Amino acid sequence: MAKQIKPAPASKQKTTPSLKQNLPLFGKENYRWMLVGLVGILLGLLLMIGGKSKDPNVFDPSQVYSFRRITVAPILILAGLALEIVGIFKNPKAPKPQ
């Protein structure tokens, strides 16, 4: 037979909630940073769209290898990812105890 584990008596359990348990994981400022990062990532991806030639037999390197697609878009994506990291790791401000 399996051994049953009994719960600890109520007198031994902690009844006082700590202030840290009631804090949300992310605050408003965290969500703002993450939203700005997401917008940066999406803008970078949108800037990479395109480069299709009208004639499939003709290759135009200026369309595919443009400054916008090769330089600006990846920088925006990396900046957006950096802002996401800032938004995740930034500590939310704790409310003042009353």
MMTF fields as JSON, N, C-alpha, C and O atoms, coordinates in Angstrom:
{
  "mmtfVersion": "1.0.0",
  "mmtfProducer": "UNKNOWN",
  "numBonds": 391,
  "numAtoms": 392,
  "numGroups": 98,
  "numChains": 1,
  "numModels": 1,
  "chainsPerModel": [1],
  "groupsPerChain": [98],
  "chainIdList": ["A"],
  "bondAtomList": [4, 2, 8, 6, 12, 10, 16, 14, 20, 18, 24, 22, 28, 26, 32, 30, 36, 34, 40, 38, 44, 42, 48, 46, 52, 50, 56, 54, 60, 58, 64, 62, 68, 66, 72, 70, 76, 74, 80, 78, 84, 82, 88, 86, 92, 90, 96, 94, 100, 98, 104, 102, 108, 106, 112, 110, 116, 114, 120, 118, 124, 122, 128, 126, 132, 130, 136, 134, 140, 138, 144, 142, 148, 146, 152, 150, 156, 154, 160, 158, 164, 162, 168, 166, 172, 170, 176, 174, 180, 178, 184, 182, 188, 186, 192, 190, 196, 194, 200, 198, 204, 202, 208, 206, 212, 210, 216, 214, 220, 218, 224, 222, 228, 226, 232, 230, 236, 234, 240, 238, 244, 242, 248, 246, 252, 250, 256, 254, 260, 258, 264, 262, 268, 266, 272, 270, 276, 274, 280, 278, 284, 282, 288, 286, 292, 290, 296, 294, 300, 298, 304, 302, 308, 306, 312, 310, 316, 314, 320, 318, 324, 322, 328, 326, 332, 330, 336, 334, 340, 338, 344, 342, 348, 346, 352, 350, 356, 354, 360, 358, 364, 362, 368, 366, 372, 370, 376, 374, 380, 378, 384, 382, 388, 386],
  "bondOrderList": [1, 1, 1, 1, 1, 1, 1, 1, 1, 1, 1, 1, 1, 1, 1, 1, 1, 1, 1, 1, 1, 1, 1, 1, 1, 1, 1, 1, 1, 1, 1, 1, 1, 1, 1, 1, 1, 1, 1, 1, 1, 1, 1, 1, 1, 1, 1, 1, 1, 1, 1, 1, 1, 1, 1, 1, 1, 1, 1, 1, 1, 1, 1, 1, 1, 1, 1, 1, 1, 1, 1, 1, 1, 1, 1, 1, 1, 1, 1, 1, 1, 1, 1, 1, 1, 1, 1, 1, 1, 1, 1, 1, 1, 1, 1, 1, 1],
  "groupList": [{"groupName": "MET", "atomNameList": ["N", "CA", "C", "O"], "elementList": ["N", "C", "C", "O"], "formalChargeList": [0, 0, 0, 0], "bondAtomList": [1, 0, 2, 1, 3, 2], "bondOrderList": [1, 1, 2], "singleLetterCode": "M", "chemCompType": "L-PEPTIDE LINKING"}, {"groupName": "ALA", "atomNameList": ["N", "CA", "C", "O"], "elementList": ["N", "C", "C", "O"], "formalChargeList": [0, 0, 0, 0], "bondAtomList": [1, 0, 2, 1, 3, 2], "bondOrderList": [1, 1, 2], "singleLetterCode": "A", "chemCompType": "L-PEPTIDE LINKING"}, {"groupName": "LYS", "atomNameList": ["N", "CA", "C", "O"], "elementList": ["N", "C", "C", "O"], "formalChargeList": [0, 0, 0, 0], "bondAtomList": [1, 0, 2, 1, 3, 2], "bondOrderList": [1, 1, 2], "singleLetterCode": "K", "chemCompType": "L-PEPTIDE LINKING"}, {"groupName": "GLN", "atomNameList": ["N", "CA", "C", "O"], "elementList": ["N", "C", "C", "O"], "formalChargeList": [0, 0, 0, 0], "bondAtomList": [1, 0, 2, 1, 3, 2], "bondOrderList": [1, 1, 2], "singleLetterCode": "Q", "chemCompType": "L-PEPTIDE LINKING"}, {"groupName": "ILE", "atomNameList": ["N", "CA", "C", "O"], "elementList": ["N", "C", "C", "O"], "formalChargeList": [0, 0, 0, 0], "bondAtomList": [1, 0, 2, 1, 3, 2], "bondOrderList": [1, 1, 2], "singleLetterCode": "I", "chemCompType": "L-PEPTIDE LINKING"}, {"groupName": "PRO", "atomNameList": ["N", "CA", "C", "O"], "elementList": ["N", "C", "C", "O"], "formalChargeList": [0, 0, 0, 0], "bondAtomList": [1, 0, 2, 1, 3, 2], "bondOrderList": [1, 1, 2], "singleLetterCode": "P", "chemCompType": "L-PEPTIDE LINKING"}, {"groupName": "SER", "atomNameList": ["N", "CA", "C", "O"], "elementList": ["N", "C", "C", "O"], "formalChargeList": [0, 0, 0, 0], "bondAtomList": [1, 0, 2, 1, 3, 2], "bondOrderList": [1, 1, 2], "singleLetterCode": "S", "chemCompType": "L-PEPTIDE LINKING"}, {"groupName": "THR", "atomNameList": ["N", "CA", "C", "O"], "elementList": ["N", "C", "C", "O"], "formalChargeList": [0, 0, 0, 0], "bondAtomList": [1, 0, 2, 1, 3, 2], "bondOrderList": [1, 1, 2], "singleLetterCode": "T", "chemCompType": "L-PEPTIDE LINKING"}, {"groupName": "LEU", "atomNameList": ["N", "CA", "C", "O"], "elementList": ["N", "C", "C", "O"], "formalChargeList": [0, 0, 0, 0], "bondAtomList": [1, 0, 2, 1, 3, 2], "bondOrderList": [1, 1, 2], "singleLetterCode": "L", "chemCompType": "L-PEPTIDE LINKING"}, {"groupName": "ASN", "atomNameList": ["N", "CA", "C", "O"], "elementList": ["N", "C", "C", "O"], "formalChargeList": [0, 0, 0, 0], "bondAtomList": [1, 0, 2, 1, 3, 2], "bondOrderList": [1, 1, 2], "singleLetterCode": "N", "chemCompType": "L-PEPTIDE LINKING"}, {"groupName": "PHE", "atomNameList": ["N", "CA", "C", "O"], "elementList": ["N", "C", "C", "O"], "formalChargeList": [0, 0, 0, 0], "bondAtomList": [1, 0, 2, 1, 3, 2], "bondOrderList": [1, 1, 2], "singleLetterCode": "F", "chemCompType": "L-PEPTIDE LINKING"}, {"groupName": "GLY", "atomNameList": ["N", "CA", "C", "O"], "elementList": ["N", "C", "C", "O"], "formalChargeList": [0, 0, 0, 0], "bondAtomList": [1, 0, 2, 1, 3, 2], "bondOrderList": [1, 1, 2], "singleLetterCode": "G", "chemCompType": "PEPTIDE LINKING"}, {"groupName": "GLU", "atomNameList": ["N", "CA", "C", "O"], "elementList": ["N", "C", "C", "O"], "formalChargeList": [0, 0, 0, 0], "bondAtomList": [1, 0, 2, 1, 3, 2], "bondOrderList": [1, 1, 2], "singleLetterCode": "E", "chemCompType": "L-PEPTIDE LINKING"}, {"groupName": "TYR", "atomNameList": ["N", "CA", "C", "O"], "elementList": ["N", "C", "C", "O"], "formalChargeList": [0, 0, 0, 0], "bondAtomList": [1, 0, 2, 1, 3, 2], "bondOrderList": [1, 1, 2], "singleLetterCode": "Y", "chemCompType": "L-PEPTIDE LINKING"}, {"groupName": "ARG", "atomNameList": ["N", "CA", "C", "O"], "elementList": ["N", "C", "C", "O"], "formalChargeList": [0, 0, 0, 0], "bondAtomList": [1, 0, 2, 1, 3, 2], "bondOrderList": [1, 1, 2], "singleLetterCode": "R", "chemCompType": "L-PEPTIDE LINKING"}, {"groupName": "TRP", "atomNameList": ["N", "CA", "C", "O"], "elementList": ["N", "C", "C", "O"], "formalChargeList": [0, 0, 0, 0], "bondAtomList": [1, 0, 2, 1, 3, 2], "bondOrderList": [1, 1, 2], "singleLetterCode": "W", "chemCompType": "L-PEPTIDE LINKING"}, {"groupName": "VAL", "atomNameList": ["N", "CA", "C", "O"], "elementList": ["N", "C", "C", "O"], "formalChargeList": [0, 0, 0, 0], "bondAtomList": [1, 0, 2, 1, 3, 2], "bondOrderList": [1, 1, 2], "singleLetterCode": "V", "chemCompType": "L-PEPTIDE LINKING"}, {"groupName": "ASP", "atomNameList": ["N", "CA", "C", "O"], "elementList": ["N", "C", "C", "O"], "formalChargeList": [0, 0, 0, 0], "bondAtomList": [1, 0, 2, 1, 3, 2], "bondOrderList": [1, 1, 2], "singleLetterCode": "D", "chemCompType": "L-PEPTIDE LINKING"}],
  "groupTypeList": [0, 1, 2, 3, 4, 2, 5, 1, 5, 1, 6, 2, 3, 2, 7, 7, 5, 6, 8, 2, 3, 9, 8, 5, 8, 10, 11, 2, 12, 9, 13, 14, 15, 0, 8, 16, 11, 8, 16, 11, 4, 8, 8, 11, 8, 8, 8, 0, 4, 11, 11, 2, 6, 2, 17, 5, 9, 16, 10, 17, 5, 6, 3, 16, 13, 6, 10, 14, 14, 4, 7, 16, 1, 5, 4, 8, 4, 8, 1, 11, 8, 1, 8, 12, 4, 16, 11, 4, 10, 2, 9, 5, 2, 1, 5, 2, 5, 3],
  "groupIdList": [1, 2, 3, 4, 5, 6, 7, 8, 9, 10, 11, 12, 13, 14, 15, 16, 17, 18, 19, 20, 21, 22, 23, 24, 25, 26, 27, 28, 29, 30, 31, 32, 33, 34, 35, 36, 37, 38, 39, 40, 41, 42, 43, 44, 45, 46, 47, 48, 49, 50, 51, 52, 53, 54, 55, 56, 57, 58, 59, 60, 61, 62, 63, 64, 65, 66, 67, 68, 69, 70, 71, 72, 73, 74, 75, 76, 77, 78, 79, 80, 81, 82, 83, 84, 85, 86, 87, 88, 89, 90, 91, 92, 93, 94, 95, 96, 97, 98],
  "secStructList": [7, 7, 7, 7, 7, 7, 7, 7, 7, 4, 4, 4, 1, 7, 7, 1, 7, 7, 4, 4, 4, 4, 1, 7, 1, 1, 7, 2, 2, 2, 2, 2, 2, 2, 2, 2, 2, 2, 2, 2, 2, 2, 2, 2, 2, 2, 2, 2, 7, 7, 7, 7, 7, 1, 1, 6, 6, 7, 7, 7, 2, 2, 2, 2, 6, 7, 2, 0, 0, 0, 0, 0, 2, 2, 2, 2, 2, 2, 2, 2, 2, 2, 2, 2, 2, 2, 2, 2, 2, 1, 7, 7, 7, 7, 7, 7, 7, 7],
  "xCoordList": [0.835, 0.0, 0.877, 1.967, 0.377, 1.111, 0.955, -0.103, 2.022, 2.016, 1.351, 1.734, 0.369, -0.334, 0.375, 0.797, 0.49, 1.131, 0.044, -0.864, 0.158, -0.837, -0.385, 0.805, -1.32, -0.935, -0.532, -0.963, 0.283, 0.732, -0.45, -1.36, -0.44, -1.536, -1.615, -0.619, -2.8, -3.027, -2.172, -1.83, -1.825, -1.043, 0.397, 1.05, 0.903, 2.279, 2.386, 3.487, 1.255, 1.285, 1.403, 0.915, 2.054, 2.162, 0.809, 0.184, 0.37, -0.905, -0.716, -1.644, 0.464, 0.694, 1.253, 2.357, 0.507, 1.034, 2.111, 1.975, 3.162, 4.22, 3.857, 3.066, 4.43, 4.152, 4.631, 4.024, 5.708, 6.284, 5.353, 5.366, 4.559, 3.662, 2.535, 2.004, 2.168, 1.04, 1.434, 0.56, 2.712, 3.15, 2.923, 3.165, 2.46, 2.343, 3.731, 4.694, 3.817, 5.093, 5.585, 6.769, 4.696, 5.037, 4.155, 2.984, 4.721, 3.958, 3.603, 3.908, 2.947, 2.555, 3.77, 3.748, 4.817, 6.021, 6.657, 7.172, 6.618, 7.153, 6.39, 6.987, 5.07, 4.258, 4.486, 4.449, 4.721, 5.021, 6.322, 6.38, 7.369, 8.651, 8.483, 9.026, 7.728, 7.54, 6.72, 6.981, 5.74, 4.947, 5.799, 5.703, 6.636, 7.523, 8.499, 8.78, 9.013, 9.906, 9.208, 9.787, 7.964, 7.203, 6.944, 7.017, 6.646, 6.441, 7.734, 7.701, 8.871, 10.158, 10.444, 10.918, 10.156, 10.369, 9.463, 9.913, 8.188, 7.25, 7.614, 7.499, 8.05, 8.461, 9.678, 9.751, 10.631, 11.797, 11.405, 11.939, 10.473, 10.02, 9.272, 9.415, 8.48, 7.759, 8.725, 8.482, 9.817, 10.791, 11.536, 12.08, 11.563, 12.231, 11.358, 11.857, 10.075, 9.149, 9.461, 9.825, 9.315, 9.438, 10.687, 11.304, 11.053, 12.231, 11.93, 12.844, 10.638, 10.269, 10.32, 9.849, 10.895, 10.996, 9.723, 9.092, 9.359, 8.177, 8.418, 7.51, 9.64, 10.013, 10.871, 11.948, 10.432, 11.198, 12.552, 13.405, 12.757, 14.034, 15.074, 16.228, 14.671, 15.58, 15.848, 14.921, 17.133, 17.521, 18.042, 19.007, 17.391, 17.802, 18.364, 17.594, 19.694, 20.277, 19.944, 19.997, 19.602, 19.278, 17.974, 17.784, 17.076, 15.832, 16.07, 15.579, 16.805, 17.02, 18.007, 17.783, 19.082, 20.143, 20.087, 21.12, 18.911, 18.792, 19.232, 19.23, 19.604, 20.058, 18.972, 19.266, 17.739, 16.612, 16.501, 16.293, 16.637, 16.474, 17.703, 17.569, 18.877, 20.107, 20.599, 21.245, 20.313, 20.875, 19.81, 19.869, 18.846, 17.878, 16.977, 16.786, 16.428, 15.494, 16.139, 15.545, 17.315, 17.915, 18.255, 18.153, 18.659, 18.946, 17.669, 17.699, 16.557, 15.286, 14.852, 14.34, 15.05, 14.672, 15.521, 14.989, 16.818, 17.688, 17.378, 17.417, 17.074, 16.693, 15.382, 15.229, 14.449, 13.187, 13.404, 12.768, 14.286, 14.597, 15.266, 14.996, 16.132, 16.774, 15.733, 15.811, 14.764, 13.707, 12.817, 12.317, 12.621, 11.874, 12.603, 11.982, 13.906, 14.702, 14.634, 14.499, 14.726, 14.612, 13.246, 13.148, 12.208, 10.858, 10.647, 9.894, 11.295, 11.132, 11.92, 11.42, 13.135, 13.997, 13.859, 14.404, 13.153, 12.994, 12.092, 11.023, 12.534, 11.756, 10.554, 10.682, 9.376, 8.21, 8.334, 8.898, 7.808, 7.858, 6.887, 5.717, 7.376, 6.544, 5.639, 6.082, 4.374, 3.504, 3.934, 4.441, 3.724, 4.109, 3.141, 1.929, 3.66, 2.753, 1.999, 2.534, 0.749, -0.075, -0.098, -0.743],
  "yCoordList": [-1.18, 0.0, 1.241, 1.261, 2.261, 3.526, 4.266, 4.255, 4.894, 5.637, 6.999, 7.728, 7.339, 8.6, 9.679, 9.46, 10.829, 11.952, 12.855, 13.285, 13.131, 13.993, 15.443, 15.728, 16.366, 17.778, 18.259, 17.707, 19.274, 19.832, 20.456, 20.987, 20.395, 21.018, 22.518, 23.148, 23.068, 24.473, 25.396, 26.493, 24.987, 25.851, 26.01, 26.995, 25.077, 25.139, 25.838, 26.165, 26.066, 26.714, 28.22, 28.782, 28.868, 30.32, 30.922, 30.532, 31.857, 32.511, 33.968, 34.591, 34.52, 35.92, 36.009, 35.528, 36.616, 36.757, 37.831, 38.885, 37.557, 38.558, 39.555, 39.247, 40.732, 41.783, 41.372, 41.749, 40.607, 40.204, 39.262, 39.264, 38.469, 37.533, 38.264, 37.753, 39.44, 40.149, 41.032, 41.6, 41.165, 42.0, 41.287, 40.085, 42.018, 41.393, 41.176, 41.846, 40.252, 39.939, 41.102, 41.44, 41.709, 42.848, 44.026, 43.86, 45.211, 46.428, 47.09, 46.568, 48.26, 48.981, 49.36, 49.267, 49.783, 50.207, 49.035, 49.206, 47.849, 46.666, 46.379, 46.094, 46.458, 46.193, 47.25, 46.938, 48.493, 49.537, 49.224, 49.301, 48.87, 48.528, 47.346, 47.35, 46.335, 45.162, 45.501, 44.957, 46.385, 46.789, 47.571, 47.354, 48.482, 49.237, 48.286, 48.453, 47.297, 46.308, 45.5, 45.226, 45.121, 44.362, 45.196, 44.683, 46.464, 47.355, 47.478, 47.469, 47.592, 47.655, 46.4, 46.479, 45.246, 43.981, 43.901, 43.55, 44.228, 44.169, 45.165, 44.849, 46.364, 47.349, 46.852, 47.035, 46.226, 45.667, 44.57, 44.493, 43.729, 42.662, 43.233, 42.739, 44.267, 44.891, 45.542, 45.534, 46.102, 46.718, 45.686, 46.031, 44.449, 43.394, 42.848, 42.171, 43.135, 42.582, 43.171, 44.341, 42.368, 42.844, 42.331, 41.364, 42.996, 42.61, 41.684, 41.154, 41.483, 40.591, 41.355, 42.487, 40.719, 41.324, 41.045, 40.0, 41.971, 41.767, 40.658, 39.901, 40.581, 39.55, 38.507, 38.849, 37.243, 36.235, 35.909, 35.296, 36.305, 36.03, 37.119, 36.978, 38.205, 39.329, 39.447, 39.484, 39.504, 39.681, 41.099, 41.508, 41.841, 43.208, 43.254, 43.253, 43.295, 43.284, 44.522, 44.469, 45.635, 46.841, 46.677, 47.335, 45.812, 45.559, 44.615, 44.861, 43.561, 42.555, 43.037, 42.836, 43.663, 44.074, 45.572, 46.242, 46.086, 47.525, 47.818, 46.934, 49.065, 49.504, 49.265, 48.913, 49.456, 49.278, 47.828, 47.579, 46.87, 45.449, 44.844, 43.946, 45.313, 44.708, 45.372, 44.715, 46.656, 47.369, 47.84, 47.506, 48.604, 49.242, 48.207, 48.259, 47.278, 46.304, 45.418, 45.263, 44.835, 44.029, 44.84, 44.327, 46.106, 46.945, 47.186, 47.153, 47.425, 47.616, 46.349, 46.42, 45.21, 43.946, 43.709, 43.332, 43.923, 43.731, 44.74, 44.398, 45.97, 46.971, 46.579, 46.758, 46.049, 45.577, 44.427, 44.372, 43.515, 42.406, 42.913, 42.409, 43.903, 44.483, 45.15, 45.039, 45.837, 46.458, 45.421, 45.652, 44.304, 43.204, 42.71, 42.474, 42.556, 42.099, 43.128, 42.764, 44.408, 45.459, 45.391, 45.493, 45.223, 45.151, 43.965, 44.054, 42.865, 41.662, 41.783, 41.419, 42.285, 42.294, 43.537, 43.566, 44.555, 45.767, 45.449, 44.861, 45.842, 45.567, 46.487, 47.699, 45.91, 46.78, 47.525, 47.014, 48.722, 49.511, 48.937, 48.706, 48.712, 48.147, 49.234, 50.362, 48.895, 49.876, 50.108, 49.204, 51.323, 51.65, 50.998, 51.073, 50.347, 49.734, 50.812, 51.881, 50.503, 51.487, 51.218, 51.949],
  "zCoordList": [0.0, 0.0, 0.0, 0.573, -0.651, -0.709, 0.611, 1.239, 1.0, 2.25, 2.02, 1.104, 2.839, 2.696, 3.507, 4.642, 2.896, 3.555, 4.118, 3.406, 5.405, 6.052, 5.959, 6.096, 5.727, 5.695, 7.088, 8.1, 7.118, 8.394, 9.112, 8.475, 10.432, 11.186, 10.894, 10.539, 11.049, 10.726, 11.58, 11.139, 12.766, 13.644, 13.149, 13.493, 12.361, 11.87, 10.511, 10.069, 9.854, 8.552, 8.727, 9.707, 7.77, 7.792, 7.442, 6.456, 8.24, 7.956, 7.565, 7.051, 7.798, 7.455, 6.046, 5.789, 5.125, 3.761, 3.726, 4.348, 3.005, 2.896, 1.799, 0.906, 1.871, 0.891, -0.494, -1.496, -0.562, -1.837, -2.608, -3.839, -1.917, -2.598, -3.322, -4.308, -2.852, -3.447, -4.617, -5.272, -4.896, -6.01, -7.339, -7.447, -8.348, -9.677, -10.278, -9.904, -11.192, -11.822, -12.683, -12.649, -13.443, -14.287, -13.935, -13.592, -14.022, -13.791, -15.113, -16.185, -15.023, -16.238, -17.076, -18.303, -16.4, -17.119, -17.871, -18.975, -17.269, -17.942, -19.235, -20.273, -19.154, -20.335, -21.417, -22.607, -21.006, -21.998, -22.732, -23.959, -21.978, -22.607, -23.559, -24.664, -23.124, -23.979, -25.224, -26.297, -25.096, -26.255, -27.253, -28.461, -26.744, -27.638, -28.338, -29.525, -27.614, -28.221, -29.303, -30.354, -29.044, -30.033, -31.288, -32.405, -31.103, -32.257, -33.065, -34.295, -32.377, -33.072, -33.882, -35.015, -33.3, -34.019, -35.242, -36.333, -35.06, -36.187, -37.283, -38.468, -36.901, -37.9, -38.68, -39.895, -37.99, -38.675, -39.654, -40.76, -39.243, -40.149, -41.349, -42.468, -41.117, -42.238, -43.228, -44.434, -42.715, -43.614, -44.464, -45.513, -44.032, -44.811, -45.939, -46.837, -45.897, -46.898, -48.273, -48.393, -49.272, -50.649, -51.324, -50.877, -52.414, -53.168, -54.322, -54.953, -54.607, -55.702, -57.023, -57.123, -58.018, -59.333, -60.133, -59.968, -60.983, -61.831, -62.855, -63.197, -63.327, -64.296, -63.58, -63.092, -63.498, -62.77, -63.415, -62.773, -64.662, -65.332, -65.09, -65.495, -64.432, -64.207, -62.709, -61.9, -62.354, -60.948, -60.763, -61.408, -59.876, -59.587, -58.16, -57.199, -58.009, -56.663, -55.833, -54.605, -56.484, -55.722, -54.943, -53.92, -55.41, -54.683, -53.507, -52.406, -53.731, -52.693, -51.645, -50.451, -52.062, -51.147, -50.858, -50.842, -50.634, -50.364, -48.924, -48.067, -48.682, -47.36, -46.314, -45.172, -46.708, -45.789, -45.323, -44.135, -46.237, -45.899, -45.227, -44.395, -45.57, -45.072, -43.793, -42.977, -43.597, -42.448, -41.468, -40.284, -41.939, -41.049, -40.374, -39.159, -41.134, -40.579, -39.501, -38.434, -39.727, -38.656, -37.404, -36.29, -37.578, -36.412, -35.611, -34.38, -36.287, -35.59, -34.86, -33.743, -35.475, -34.838, -33.593, -32.549, -33.685, -32.522, -31.418, -30.236, -31.793, -30.796, -30.116, -28.908, -30.885, -30.311, -29.349, -28.296, -29.693, -28.781, -27.507, -26.417, -27.644, -26.456, -25.558, -24.335, -26.15, -25.355, -24.679, -23.578, -25.323, -24.696, -23.454, -22.417, -23.556, -22.406, -21.283, -20.114, -21.629, -20.609, -19.94, -18.718, -20.722, -20.178, -19.266, -18.297, -19.56, -18.737, -17.437, -16.372, -17.515, -16.338, -15.467, -14.364, -15.923, -15.128, -13.937, -14.098, -12.739, -11.535, -11.458, -11.629, -11.198, -11.018, -9.697, -8.73, -9.672, -8.446, -7.422, -7.724, -6.224, -5.176, -4.59, -4.376, -4.333, -3.7, -2.254, -1.59, -1.786, -0.414, 0.554, 0.355, 1.618, 2.592, 3.369, 3.662, 3.692, 4.404, 5.878, 6.629]
}
